[in-house]
Amino acid sequence: MSGCQKVLLAWSSGKDSAWSLRTLQRRGDIDVAGLLTTFNRDAGRVSMHAVREELVQMQACAVGLPLHKVKIPAECSNNQYEAAMDKVLSRAKAAGVTAVAFGDLFLEDVRRYREERLVAIGIEPLFPLWGLDTHALAREMVHAGLKAHITSVDTQQLDARFAGRTFDDEFLGDLPAAVDPCGERGEFHTFAYEGPMFAAPLAITGGEVMTRGQFVYVDVLPTS
C-alpha cells in the first residue's frame, strides 16, 4: 500500500498477536508485511508457547502473510537470541520494513527492552494494544469471534485444570481475580485458531498434556 508504513508483527501464535493484527489492519497508515516468530530450532516449536511450527505456518496461511522465522537453540543465551533476532530484522529492514509491532499490554520492563533493541538497529517499535484495559479487551476479543486454545499454564499462578480449555466467556468467568484475563504476566498462553483476522478457522485438536517443572503444556495438533 502506497504511503503506508511497512511493519512486521511479532507473532507468538496467541490471541494477543492475532488481535494486534486485526487492530493494525484496520488502520490506514500500516501495511503489515509479515509475521515474526521465534522458534526453538531443536524442538520445532514456538519459544515459550511450545506450539508446533507447522501450526504457526497454518496461521500465517490463514491470515495471508509470510512468516519470518527466528531460529534459536533450546539452550539459548541472551546474546544468541539477540544475534539471531538482529539478523532477521536487519534483512527485513533492507527489504523496507521500518517497524515491528508487539502485542504487549502493560509490562514496562518488556516494552523498554524491545524499544532499546529495535532503536539500536534503526527500527521503530509499535505497541497497538498498549495500555488497554485487559478485562474489557479480553471480552472484546471473545465477542468479536476470536477463539483460542489454552496451550500452557503456569501452575504457580493458575490451576493446571485450565490447560486445554477454550479462551471464551466461561473461561474468563472462571479465572481467579488475581489472574490477568489476557495472561499478560505469563499465567497462561494461547493458540488462536479462529476469528476475524483468519480467512477460515484452523482445524485443530488438543493432544498430549505434558508437565515441565511448574508449567503444564497441551500439545495442539492439526486435524487435517
C-alpha positions as CSV (number, residue, x, y, z in Angstrom):
1,M,0.0,0.0,0.0
2,S,1.5,3.3,-1.1
3,G,2.4,5.7,1.6
4,C,1.9,3.2,4.4
5,Q,4.5,2.2,7.0
6,K,5.8,-1.4,6.3
7,V,5.5,-3.4,9.6
8,L,6.3,-6.8,10.8
9,L,4.2,-8.2,13.6
10,A,5.8,-10.2,16.4
11,W,3.6,-13.4,16.3
12,S,3.6,-15.7,19.3
13,S,0.7,-17.7,17.9
14,G,-1.6,-16.4,20.6
15,K,-4.7,-14.3,21.0
16,D,-2.9,-11.0,21.6
17,S,-0.8,-11.4,18.4
18,A,-4.0,-12.2,16.5
19,W,-5.8,-9.2,17.9
20,S,-2.9,-6.9,17.2
21,L,-3.1,-8.0,13.6
22,R,-6.7,-7.1,13.4
23,T,-6.0,-3.7,15.1
24,L,-3.2,-2.9,12.7
25,Q,-5.1,-3.9,9.6
26,R,-7.9,-1.6,10.5
27,R,-5.5,1.3,10.4
28,G,-5.0,3.2,7.1
29,D,-1.3,4.0,7.7
30,I,0.0,0.5,8.3
31,D,1.0,-2.2,5.8
32,V,1.5,-5.5,7.8
33,A,4.2,-7.1,5.7
34,G,4.6,-10.4,7.6
35,L,4.7,-12.2,10.9
36,L,7.8,-12.6,13.1
37,T,8.1,-15.7,15.2
38,T,10.9,-17.2,17.4
39,F,11.2,-21.0,17.2
40,N,13.2,-23.5,19.2
41,R,15.1,-25.0,16.3
42,D,15.8,-28.2,18.1
43,A,12.1,-28.9,19.0
44,G,10.5,-27.2,16.0
45,R,8.2,-25.2,18.4
46,V,7.4,-21.6,19.3
47,S,9.7,-20.5,22.1
48,M,7.7,-20.2,25.4
49,H,4.4,-21.3,23.9
50,A,5.7,-24.7,22.7
51,V,3.3,-24.6,19.7
52,R,4.3,-26.7,16.7
53,E,6.0,-24.8,13.8
54,E,3.5,-26.3,11.3
55,L,0.6,-24.8,13.2
56,V,2.1,-21.3,13.1
57,Q,2.6,-21.8,9.3
58,M,-1.1,-22.7,9.1
59,Q,-1.9,-19.4,10.9
60,A,0.3,-17.5,8.5
61,C,-1.5,-19.0,5.5
62,A,-4.9,-18.2,7.1
63,V,-4.1,-14.5,7.5
64,G,-2.3,-14.4,4.1
65,L,1.1,-13.2,5.4
66,P,4.6,-14.6,5.1
67,L,6.2,-16.0,8.2
68,H,9.7,-14.7,9.2
69,K,11.3,-17.3,11.4
70,V,13.9,-16.6,14.0
71,K,15.6,-20.0,14.9
72,I,17.3,-20.3,18.3
73,P,18.8,-23.4,20.1
74,A,16.9,-25.0,23.1
75,E,19.6,-23.7,25.5
76,C,19.9,-20.2,24.3
77,S,21.8,-17.3,25.8
78,N,20.5,-13.8,25.6
79,N,23.4,-12.9,23.3
80,Q,22.5,-15.8,21.0
81,Y,18.8,-14.7,20.9
82,E,19.7,-11.1,20.2
83,A,22.1,-12.1,17.4
84,A,19.5,-14.3,15.7
85,M,16.8,-11.7,16.0
86,D,19.1,-8.9,14.7
87,K,20.0,-11.0,11.7
88,V,16.4,-11.5,10.7
89,L,15.4,-7.9,11.4
90,S,18.4,-6.4,9.5
91,R,17.2,-8.5,6.5
92,A,13.7,-7.2,6.9
93,K,14.9,-3.6,7.2
94,A,16.8,-4.0,4.0
95,A,13.5,-5.1,2.4
96,G,11.8,-1.9,3.5
97,V,10.4,-2.8,6.9
98,T,10.5,0.3,9.2
99,A,8.7,-1.0,12.3
100,V,7.9,-4.1,14.4
101,A,4.7,-4.3,16.3
102,F,4.2,-6.2,19.6
103,G,1.0,-7.3,21.4
104,D,2.4,-6.2,24.8
105,L,-0.2,-4.7,27.2
106,F,1.3,-3.3,30.3
107,L,4.7,-4.8,31.3
108,E,7.0,-1.7,31.3
109,D,10.3,-3.7,31.5
110,V,9.4,-5.8,28.5
111,R,8.5,-2.8,26.5
112,R,11.7,-1.0,27.4
113,Y,13.8,-3.9,26.4
114,R,12.1,-4.1,23.0
115,E,12.5,-0.4,22.4
116,E,16.2,-0.4,23.3
117,R,16.9,-3.4,21.0
118,L,15.0,-2.0,18.0
119,V,16.2,1.5,18.2
120,A,19.7,0.2,18.1
121,I,19.2,-1.3,14.7
122,G,17.0,1.6,13.4
123,I,13.6,0.0,13.5
124,E,10.6,1.6,15.3
125,P,8.7,-0.4,17.9
126,L,4.9,-0.3,17.9
127,F,2.5,-1.4,20.6
128,P,-1.1,-1.3,19.2
129,L,-2.7,-2.7,22.4
130,W,-0.6,-0.9,25.0
131,G,-2.5,0.4,28.0
132,L,-5.9,-1.1,27.1
133,D,-8.0,-2.4,30.0
134,T,-7.3,-6.1,29.8
135,H,-10.7,-7.1,31.3
136,A,-12.5,-5.1,28.6
137,L,-10.0,-6.3,25.9
138,A,-10.5,-10.0,26.7
139,R,-14.2,-9.7,26.4
140,E,-14.0,-7.7,23.2
141,M,-11.8,-10.4,21.7
142,V,-14.3,-13.2,22.6
143,H,-17.3,-11.2,21.5
144,A,-15.7,-10.5,18.1
145,G,-15.4,-14.2,17.5
146,L,-11.7,-14.8,18.4
147,K,-11.2,-18.3,19.6
148,A,-8.0,-19.7,21.2
149,H,-6.9,-22.9,22.8
150,I,-5.1,-22.6,26.2
151,T,-1.8,-24.2,25.4
152,S,0.1,-23.7,28.6
153,V,-0.5,-22.7,32.3
154,D,2.0,-21.6,34.9
155,T,0.8,-23.6,37.9
156,Q,2.3,-21.2,40.3
157,Q,-0.2,-18.6,39.1
158,L,-3.2,-20.7,37.8
159,D,-4.6,-24.1,38.4
160,A,-3.5,-26.8,35.9
161,R,-7.1,-27.6,35.1
162,F,-7.3,-24.5,32.9
163,A,-4.9,-26.0,30.4
164,G,-6.6,-27.2,27.3
165,R,-9.7,-25.0,27.7
166,T,-11.0,-22.6,25.2
167,F,-10.5,-18.8,25.7
168,D,-14.1,-17.8,25.9
169,D,-16.6,-16.1,28.3
170,E,-16.8,-19.2,30.5
171,F,-13.0,-19.3,30.8
172,L,-12.8,-15.7,31.7
173,G,-15.6,-16.0,34.2
174,D,-13.8,-18.9,36.0
175,L,-10.4,-17.1,36.3
176,P,-9.3,-16.1,39.8
177,A,-9.4,-12.4,40.4
178,A,-5.6,-12.2,40.8
179,V,-5.0,-13.6,37.2
180,D,-4.9,-11.1,34.4
181,P,-7.6,-12.1,31.9
182,C,-5.2,-11.7,29.0
183,G,-2.4,-13.7,30.8
184,E,0.0,-10.8,30.5
185,R,2.1,-11.9,33.4
186,G,2.6,-15.4,31.8
187,E,-0.3,-17.0,33.8
188,F,-1.3,-18.8,30.6
189,H,-0.6,-18.9,26.8
190,T,-2.9,-19.5,23.9
191,F,-3.1,-20.6,20.3
192,A,-5.5,-18.6,18.2
193,Y,-7.4,-20.6,15.6
194,E,-10.5,-18.7,14.6
195,G,-11.5,-15.0,14.4
196,P,-12.0,-12.0,12.1
197,M,-8.3,-12.0,11.2
198,F,-8.4,-15.5,9.7
199,A,-9.8,-16.4,6.3
200,A,-11.1,-19.6,7.8
201,P,-10.9,-21.4,11.1
202,L,-8.0,-23.7,11.6
203,A,-8.8,-27.4,12.2
204,I,-7.1,-28.3,15.5
205,T,-7.5,-30.5,18.5
206,G,-5.8,-30.8,21.9
207,G,-3.3,-33.6,22.2
208,E,-1.0,-34.9,25.0
209,V,-0.8,-32.9,28.2
210,M,2.8,-32.5,29.4
211,T,4.3,-31.2,32.6
212,R,7.6,-29.4,32.6
213,G,8.5,-28.0,36.1
214,Q,5.8,-25.6,37.1
215,F,4.3,-25.4,33.6
216,V,1.6,-27.6,32.1
217,Y,1.5,-27.7,28.3
218,V,-1.1,-29.1,25.9
219,D,0.2,-30.3,22.5
220,V,-2.1,-28.7,20.0
221,L,-2.4,-30.9,16.8
222,P,-3.8,-30.2,13.3
223,T,-6.8,-32.4,12.4
224,S,-6.5,-32.2,8.7
